[in-house]
Amino acid sequence: MGTAPEPGDGLSGASHAVTADSVQKRHPRAQGEAPVADAHATLVKDPSTGETKGDDIDATLDELPKWTSQLSLRGYIVGTALGALFTIISLKLTLGTAGIIPSLNIPGGLISFAAIKSITTAGTSLRLSQRAPRLHSLLFQPFGLQENAVMQTYILSMGAGGFGSYLTGMGYQAYRNLGGAPRDSPDFDPSAVYDPVPTHTMPYLVLTTVLGAFMLTQLRRLMIIEWRLPFPSGTASGIMLTSFHTANGASEAIRKVKVLSFTGLCSFAFSVFKWFFQGTDYGCGFTAWPTFGFAAMKYTWNFDWQLNYVGAGMICPHIVNWSMLFGAILSWGFMWPMLQKREGDWYPAGLGPHDFQGIFGYKVFLVISILMGEGLYMVLRVLVSSGKDTAKRVREVRAARRLPKFHASGESRAELLEDSLQPTSSGIGAAAAGAAAPDVLSQHVPPVMADGLPVDKEDQSDENEALISFKETPQERRLRTALFLRETIPWWMGPTGYVTLAVLSTIFIPMVYTPVKWYYVLVAYIVTPLFALPNSYGCGLTDWDMSSMYAKLALFIFAAWAGVEGNGVIVGLGICGVVLSATSSAATLMGDLRTGYICLASPRAMFAAQLVGQLVGAVLTPLAFMLFYKTGQVNVPGGPYPAPFADIYRGMAEIGTKGFGALPKYCTVLMGTFFAAGILISLIRDLMPKKWGKWIPSPMAMSIPFYIGAASAIDFWLGSMVMHIWEFISPAAAEALGPTVGAGLLVGDGLWSIPSSILAIVGRAPPVCMGFLPRGPKCGLPYCMAFWRGGSGGAPH
């Protein structure tokens, strides 16, 4: 099963080892007909007529591996190791200065395929099928498409969110960043601080991360089969995985893995090299390089040599990176220097760098205003789009009911309706045979912020046109539909699981976070399905996951409900996590089911993989987070893990409980202006013709540098520049390998975060400080590089 046999591959004679080549030889297809998107099985046709034989769908389904076989032991073992790696990479990015997490679908699919492929090759070389047949059947049997799809779902579902936003926002450092009193002060409020340690986060995540998996399971047939929502990211993953399990696709995947490995090794080595020069206080080194001079450095204008962000920029759409650069120019080039001149007039002089009554208040709340402006617009846009699409489907169903029971062509009216609901654009179907794998890999999901909110998407001229369309013949559709409906998830599992989690959460979440009373949790569990349904539907149409916007809405409402007396900050953040986790995981499950539909993977196996992955992630992610938290640098301004969205989320909760009265002069006026600007820019982008609208910057991406500084925007922009130059020199190579190279930079830097965190925990600081001296008696240049032992305060004079 899987790839075509090669010398020494050991696939011949294995159970279920039906290859794409052998299938095509046995069952010829009409010229121009899209291939079945599975390297394992296809429909059997009469060679003379090309018609599908009556009982061959059942025979083909019986040939597929059982759903329990798709959940393999080796898949769990290798998937847990890879899931831990991607969890650490995601944490490193979400705690970083930008808070942007690009899609990890491509490296996840590539590495999982290469890992199992290596294992099966090793088993063949050692001839374990003869020497240790039991061990071979457990770990070294041939690797198929369905197992690959289930394994990728398991890997990517392990990353539990919230550590870059609401969970860290409850902690002491975020409390201090927003003006809270130190622990030794009589004004310190211990009830307003819940540090993100495993005793708090682990039980909370166990109860909330799996919630969405049970919420909409009964609607899977409606969304995947009847409405045929495209779920572009799920479709892209399915096509990408399918391309790996062909002869051409397997060799292309191995080539990409080699490129990713080499790039990752280089990134890891450079991260090790940088560490030695950061100084004992981590204030030296490459991140402190005054690229454009000390005057520009004062306003964060420098290249800080963060190759992981350069790699993220290579993966993110160009408009995101250019929008970030434009936002950096607007804020750190004009706005903040101008506001500094208003010190003593608009806000009191001499305030600390994180006092809400000073310039810090403008930075935080203008970002919030832009996020809420474009976010509200996108929610309304998705709701309108969903309403139009639903109305269209109702009209088509009514029209189909008026048709004769059987059409002259022999197709039933249900089949005609199914055809009418099928996406009509083409160009991707060939990827199923490996012919267009580079195009598939270039269609990654939009990047998201640390809170899960997408910052960009591919422009679409038609609301019903998916980012990726999947072409299939009616026979292939019947096969996939038959499998999807046969491998059902028991009807009672969804409501039983949801009600059980609701009861447990109502009991135990108030024990973990005392201000979050049981009735807050109960109300949240009642209203969350009202958010999850439109979010999943909109995600299926447009690939936009609006879960973070619904979560922010819940944050404001519950924080205001609890008020200052009821510690509304913790209440709002705690309920925010419930809504965000549930709505996001519900949409993710539907996208995974779409991937499974394309790959002919069992819905039961996909559901079980996500459920187990989320439970493992709820335990693993808090432990992985402690690698960073124990360094004492998480959410510390200017440190390696500033987690800017933790402050932003806590700031939102502060507004919900206290109102706008404590903000500096004209801050509320500017907030209203930027809120309206976020809506207006988004509206202009949609109203303009596509060829011009795609150049309109993303307000959300523009807002990121407002708070974090210009350095990260430069990193992302450099990633785009690398891709621009590469695309000019060799468009095909850039399209095929660009995302892979970017992923390698992310993986290498993420790997180094493990030993670097351990070194910090055991008290081993970088030995050398690489600093920079301004022009003076010892330096005749604009600035000079110098080295000394100790921290940044020990510079020679």
N, C-alpha and C positions, 0 to 999 in steps of 0.2 A: 504494500500500500504506500502511496506517496510518489516518489520520483521514479523515473524509468530506470531499470536495472543497469548498472555499470559493472565492469569487471571487478570482482572482489566486493561488490556492494552487498551481496547476500540477500537480496530482496526476492529473488526467484524462489518459488516454492513456498513462500510464507502465506499464512492464512490472510485472506482479504487483500492480497497483493495484486490488485488490478490496476495497471498503469494506464496513463492517458493514451500512450501510443498504441497499446494493445487494444484498448477500447475503440479507438478510431479505426483500426484495421478490421476489427470484427463488425463494427456497426458504422458503415460509411454515412456521411451527412451530405446534404445538398450544398452546393457551392454558395458561399456567402452567409451560410447559416451560423449563428453564434454557437460556440461550443458550450457544452455543459460545464458549468463553473465548478467542476469537481474532478480531481484526478483519480478518483476511486471508482466511480460507477456512473452509468448513464442508462438511458432508456434503450431498450432493444427494439429495433425497427426492422420491418420486412425489407430486405435489400431491393426487391423488385418494385415495391410501391412506395417505400419511404414512410408508411403508416406505422403507428405504434400498435403493437399487438395488445390484445385485450388485457391479459393478466400480467403483463411484463412490469408494470409499476410495482406490484406486490413482490415480484421476484427480485427486482432491483433493490427495493427497500430491505428485503431479507439479506441481500448481499452486503449491505452496509454494516459496520460494526455496531454492536449494541451500545446503548447510551452509557452503561456501566463500564464498557471497555474504553470509551472515550475519556473517562476519568481515570487515567492510569496512575499507578504508583510513581513511576519515574516522572510523570508530568507534575505531580505534587512536589516531589523532591527537588527537581530542577527548577520548577516554577517558584517554589519558596525562596530558593537562593537568588534567583533573578529578581523576584519581587522585592526582596530585601535590598538589593542593589538599587532598583529604581525608586524605592521608597526613600533611600538616603539621598539620591540625586534630586528627587522632588523636594525633600526637606531643605537641601542646600539652596535650591533656587527660590523656594517660597520664603525662606528666612533671609535671603540676600537683599541687596539694595533695590532691585527692580521689582521683585515679587512676581515675575512673569514665568510661567511654566509652559514651554512649547509642547507640542504633541510628542508623546513617547511611544506611539503606536508603531512607528517605523523601526526604531531600535528594538522595541519589545518583540515584534514579529521576527526580525532578522536574527536576533541573538537566540531566541527560543528555538527557531528552526535549526540554526547552526549547532546549538548545544546538543539537541537530541540527535541530529545527524551525526555528530562526532561520536556520540555514545553508541549508536547502532553500527557505525563503521568500526569502532573498537571491538565491539562484540563479534562482528564478522571476522576481523583479523585474528582474534583469539579463538575462533571456532567454538564459541560457547554453546551454540545450538546442539553440538555433539558432546562437549565436555561437561556442561552444566545446564541441561535443558530447562530446569525449573528457574534458575537465575535468568536465563535468556528470555523466558516467557514473561518474567516480571519487569526486566529493565532494558532488554536489548532487542525486543521484537521490532519489526519495521514500523516506521513513523508515518502516519497518514494525515490527511488534511483535516479530518474532524478532530483528531487529538490536538493538532496544532492550534485550531480555532479555540478549543476549550482551554488549552493551556495559556494562550494569550489573554483570554478573558480573566483567568485566575490571576495571572501576573499583574495586570493593570488594575484589578479591583482591590489590590492589597494596600494601596496608598490612601490611608485615612487622612482626611483634610482637617483644617482648622488650626493647625499649629502656626501658620503664618498670619492668622487673623484673630478669630474670636477666642480661641483657647489661650493663646499667649496674651491677648488683650485683657484677660481676667487677672493676669499676674502682677507681681509687685513692680517689675520694671516698667510696664506700661502705665501703671498707677503713678509711678514717680515721673515718667516722661510727660504726663499730662498735668503736672503740678501737685501731685499728692505728697503728703508729708512723709519723711523717713520713718523707719520703724522705731527709732529711739525718741521720736518726738511725741509729746502728749496729744498732738492733733492727728496722729496716725489712726486710720480706721481699718482694723483687721478684717471687718466683715466685707470690705470692698476689694479684698485681695484673695484670689485663689490661684496659687501658682500651678503651672501646667506640668505637674508631676504625675507619675503613673497612678498613684492612688486616687487622683481626681479624673484624669483623662481616660484611663483604661476602662473602668466600668461605664463611663459616659459614652464612649465610642462603641462599646459592645452593644449598648442598648439602641444607639441611634444610627450607626452606619448601615445596618442590615434592614432598617425600617422600610426603605423605598423598594427593596426587592419583593416585599409582600404586598405592596400597595396596589399595583396596577396589573398583577399577573392575570387577572380575569379579562383584561382588555387586550391581551397580546394577539389574539386572533383578529380582533377588530382593526388594530393598528397595522399589523404586519401583512395579513392575508386579505382582509376586506377593503380597507382603505389604501393598502399598499403604500404607506408612507415611506419615502426613500431613505431616511436616516443617513445622510451623506457620509458621515464618518464611519458608521457601521458598514455601509456599502463599500467604501474604500478599503477598509480592513479586510473584508471578505474577498474582494478582488485581489488584493495584494497577497493574501495567504494562498489563494488559489493558484496564483502565478508561480509561487515557490514550488508547488507540487507538480511541475511539469519538467521535462528534460531541460529545456532552455531556461526556465525560471529558476531551477535549482542551481545551475551554474552561475546565473546572474546573482542570486542571493549569496552564494559563497564568495563571489568577488566583492560584493558590498560588505560582507562581514570582514574580509581581509582589510578593506579600506578603513572600516570603522575601528578595527583593532589597532592598526598602525596609527591612526589619528588619536585614538584614545591613549595609546602608550606615550605619544609625544606630549599630549596635554597633561598626563600624569607626571611625566618627567619635569615639565616646566613648572607645574605646581609645587613639586618638591623643591626645585631650585629657588622659586620665589620665597618659600617658607623660611629659608636660612637667613634672609635679609630683612625680615619683618620687625626685628627688635623685640626686646622683652615685653614691651607694652603694645605690640602689634600696630604701632603707629608709623613704622618706617616701611621701606621697600618699594616695590614697583607701584603699589597703590598710591603712594605719596609723591610720585614723579610729577613735577610741575611742567607738564608737556608744553603748555602755552605761556609759561611764566608764572611768577608768584601772584601777580595781580589777578590773573584769570583763575588761578588755583583757589583764591579766596572765595570765588563764586562757583566752585566745584567744576571748573572747566579744565579737565585733564583726562588723559587716557590712562586708565588704572590697570591695564594688562589683565583684565578678567576674561580669559579665553572661553570660559563657559558661556558668558553673555555674548561673545562674538559668535560662538556656535549657535546659540539661541537665535541670534539675528539672522543666521544663514537659513534657519528653519522657518522663522516667522515671515508672513507676507511683507513685502517691501513697504507697503503703505503704513504698517504698524511702526516700523523702524524710522521712517521719515517723519511720521507724526510725532514720535518721541523726540526726535531732534528739534522739530519745530516747537514743541512744547517747552523744551529746555531753553531755546533761544528766547521765547516769549517770557518765560518766568525768570530764569537766572541771567538773562541778558538785559531785560528791561524792567519787569515788574518789581522784583525783590530789591534791586539797587535803588529804584525810585522810592519804594516804601521805606527803605532804611533812612532816607532823607526826611521822612515824616516822623521820625522818632522824637518824642516829646510833644508832638502835636496830635497825631492820630492815636498814639499809644504811649504809655509812660516810658521814660528813658531808664536805662540800666536794668531792664528785666533779663531774666535768664533765657538761654536759647530754646527752652521748651515751656515757656510760660504762655498760656492761651491768651492772655491779655496783650501780648506783643505780636511780633511778626510771625511767630509760630502759629498763632491762631489763624492768620490769613492762609498760610501754607496748607494747613490741615483741612480747613472747612471749604476752601475753594476747590480742592480736589474732590471732596465729598459732593459738592454742588454739581460739578461736571459729571461725576459718576452717576448721580441720581438723575440728572437731566437726560443724558443719552440712554441710561438704563430704562427710565420711564417711557421714553419714546419707543425703544425697542420692544418693551412689553406690550404697549398698545399696538405697535405694528404687527407683532406676532399674533395678537388676539384678533385684529382685523383680518389678517391673512388667513388665520385658521377659520374664522367665520365665513369668509368667502369660499374657502375650499370645502367646508362642510356643506354650505348651500349648494355648491356645484355638485357634490356627490349625491345629495338628496334629489336634485333634479335628474341626475343620470339614473339613479335607482328607479325613480318614477317612470322615466322614459323606457327603461328596460322592462318594467312590468307590463307595459302596453304592447311589447313585442310578442309575436307568436312564440309558443313554447320552444319550437325548433326553427332555426333559420334555414334558408335554402342551402346554405353552405354546409349544413350538418352540425353547426355549432349551436349549443344551447344559448339562450339569452343570458344566462349567468356567465358563460364563457365570453360572450360579446361584451358584457359589462366589464368583466375582468380585463379584457383587452383595452377597453376605453379608458380604464383607470391606470393603465401601464404608462410610465414615463416614455416619451417619444424621442428624446434626444439620444444620440448615439455616440460612438467613439470609444467606449470603454470595454465593450464586450470582448474585443480581441485580447484584452489583458488576461482573460481567463486562461488563455493558452500560452501566456508568457510573452506574447508579441508586443505588448505595450506596457511592460512592467515599469519603465521609468515614468510614464505618465501617471500610473497608479500611485507610485511612491511620492510624486510631487503633490498629490492631493491630500495633504495632511490636515488634521483638524485645526481650527483657529486656535491661536495661543490663548491662554487664560491667565488672569491675575492670580495672586495667592488666594483670593477668596472664591475662585472658580468662575469669575465673570469673563466672558470672551471680550477681547479688545478689538477684534476685527473679523471680518468674514469676506469671502469672495463676493463681489457684486453680482447681483442677479437682475436681469431685466424682466423676468417673469416670476411671480410669486410661486408658481407651481413647478418651476424648473429647479431640479435638485442640483446641488454642487456636483454630484456624480450620479449618472443614470446607469442602470444595469439592464442590459438587453437580454431577454431570454425568449425562447420559443414557447408556444402554448404547451408542448409536451414537457419541456423542462419545468415549466411553471407548475404543471399538474404533479410532477414528481416531487418538487420541493413542498408544494402545498400538502400533498399526502403525507410526507414525512412530518411536517410541522404539526399537522392535526393528529397524527398517530401518536407521536411522542408527547402526549399532553402532560401538563403539570396538574396534579389533583386539585379539583375545584376548592376543596376545603382548606388547602394549605395557605392561600393568601389571607382570607379573613381570620383564620385561626392564628397565624403568625402575627398579623397586625394587632389583633386584640390582645394577644399574650404580651407582646412588647409594650403596648399601651399600658397594661396593668402593671407590668414590672417597672416601666419608666416612671409611672405616677408614684410608685412606692419608693424607688431607689434614687432617682435623680435629685429629689429634695434632700436625700441623705448626703449626696456628694456635694451639691451646691445648695446650702441651706436657704438662701433667699428665694430660690426658685420653688415656690410652693406647689403643692400637688395640683391645685386647680389651674395654675398656669400651664402645667404639662398636659393636663387633660384637654384643655381648650386647644392647645397647639396640635395635639393628635387628632382632634375633630376637624380642624380647619385645613391641616396640611394636605389632605387629598384634593381639596379645592384648588390648591396651587400646583400639585403634581400633575394633574390631568392636562391643563393647558400648557404647562411647561414641556411635558413629554410630547404633546402633539406639535407644539411649535418647534421643538428640537428635531422632530421627525421631518418637518417641512423645510426648515431653514438652517439646521445645524447650530442654532443658537440656544445654549443652555442658560435660561434666565433664573436659575435657582438662587443665585446670590442676590438678585434684586428682590425676589419674594422674601428671602431671609432678612434683608435690610428693612423691608417694610414691617416684618414681624418684630424686628429689633426695636424700631421706633415705637410701635404700638404697645408692646409689652413693657418697655422701659418707661413709657409715659403712664401706663396703667399702674405699675408698681410705685413710681415716683421716687423722690429722694428718701422718704421715710422707709420705703420698702426695699431700698438698695436696688433701684431700677437698673443700674449699670450691669450688675451680675445677672439679674433676671433677663434683661434684653439680650445679653450675649449668650446666655444659656439656651434660651428659646430659639435664638437665631441659628444655633448649631443644629437643633432638631429639624427645623424647616429646611435648612440648606442641605443637610445630609440626606433627608428623605426625598426631596424633590430631585436632587441631582442623581442619586442612585437609581431612582425609578426611571429617569430618562436614559441613564447608562444601560440599564437592563434591556430596555427596548432596543437600543442601538446594538447591543450584543446579540439579541435574538435575530435582528436583521442580518448580522454577520453570520450567525449560525444557519439562517435560512439559505444564504448564498452558498455556504460551504457544505450544506447538507449535514450539519451537526445537529444533534438532538437538542430541542429546547430544554428538556430535563437536565441534560449535561451542562448546558450553558448556565441555567439557573443555579444548579448546584455549585458550579465553579465560582460564580460570582458570590454566592452566599458564603461558601467556605473561605474564599479569598478575602471577603470583607471581615469575617470573624478573625482570621489570622492577622489581617492588617490592623484590626482594632487592638490587638495585643502587641504586634511587632512595631507598629509606628511609634507608640509612646516610648518604647525602649530605644528605638533608633533616635528619636528626638533627644533623649538624654545624652547621647554622644555630643550633641551641640550644646544642650542646656548646661551640662556640667562644666563647660569651659567658662561660664560666667559672662559670655559675650552676647547671648541672645537678647535682642531688643535693646541693646546698648547703643545709643547714637554714636556713629563713627566707628563702630566695631565691625567685625567681619560678618555678623549675622544681625543686622539692624531690625529686620522684620517690620517694615514701615506700616503694613496694613494692620498690625496689631494696634498701633496708636490710632489709626483712622477708625477702626471699628469701635474702640473704646470712646473715641471722640463722638461718634454717632450716638452711642448710648448716653453720653454726658448731655448732648443736646436734647435727647428724648426726656431726660429727667429734670434738667435745669432750665431748658429754654435757651434763647439767644442773648439774654441780657448781659452775660459776663464776657462777651466777645468784644474785641477792640472796635474803635470807631469806624463806621462805614463798612464793616465786615459783612453785615447782613445784606446791605445794598449790593455789594460785590457778589455775594453768594447768589442772590436773585438774578443778577446779570449773567453770571457764568452758568447757572441752571438753565436760563432761557437760551444761552448760546449753545449749550450742549444739544438742546432740542432742535434749534434752528439749523445748526450745521448738519445734523443727521437728516433733517427734512430736505435740505438743499441737496445733499448727497443722493437721496432717493428720487428727487424730482428731476434732476439733471439727466441727460442722456448717459448711457453706461460708459461711453468712451471718455466723457468728461467727469462723470461722478466718481469714477474710481480714483481720481486724483485728489478728491476732497479728504482732508486728514480725519482720522478717527479721534473724536473728543476724548474718549477714554484713554487712548494711548498718549495723547497730548498731555493729559493730566498727571501721568506717572512721574515725570521729572519735576513737577511743581514741588513735590515733597522730598523726593529721594536725591535730587541733584542732577547735574548734567553729565556726570562721568558715565553712568550706566547707559544713558541715551547714546553717547558716543560709541560705546561698545556694540550696542545693537546696530547702530548705523554702519559701523565698520563691517559687520556681518553682511549687511545688504550690499555694501560696496564690493566686498569680495565676490558676492554672487553676480553683481552687475558686470564686473570685469570678466569673470569666468564665463558668463553667458555670452558676452561679446566675443571672446576668443573661441570658445567651444560650447555652443548651446546644448548639444546632445549630452556631453559629459557633465555639464553643470546641472542639467535636469535630472540625470540619472544618479549622480553621486553627491550633489550639493547637500541635500538633507542628511545623507549618511556621514559626510565629513562633519557637519554641524553636530550631529548626534555623538560622534566620536569625541569631540571637544567637551561635550557635556559629561559623557561617561567617564573620561579620564579625570576631569576635575572632581567629579562626584566620588570616584574611588579614593582620591587623596584625602577627602574630608574625613574618612574613617581613621587612618593613622594620625592625621593632624589633630583630630579631636581627642584621641587617646593620649597623645603627647601633652596636650593642654591639661587634660584631667589629672595626669600624674605629675604636673608641675614642670614640664620640660618646655621652656620658651625658646624661640629662635635665638641663636647666639649672637648674631651680628645685626647691626642697624645700618641700613643703606639710606643715607639722608642726602639732602640737597641744600647747598649753601648759596645765599644770594651774592651778587657782585660785591666785592670788598677787597681788603688788602690781600687776602689769600685766594681770591677768585677774580680773574679778569674777564670772565665770560658772563652772560646774563645769569647763569647759575652753574654750580659745579657739584659733582657727585663726590660724596665722602663716606667713609666706612668707620664705624667704631663699635665697641662692645656696649651693651646696655640698651636703653630705650631711646625714644625720640628726644627726650629732654637732655641727653648727654652730648649734644653736638659740640664739636670743638669751636672755639672762638678765635 
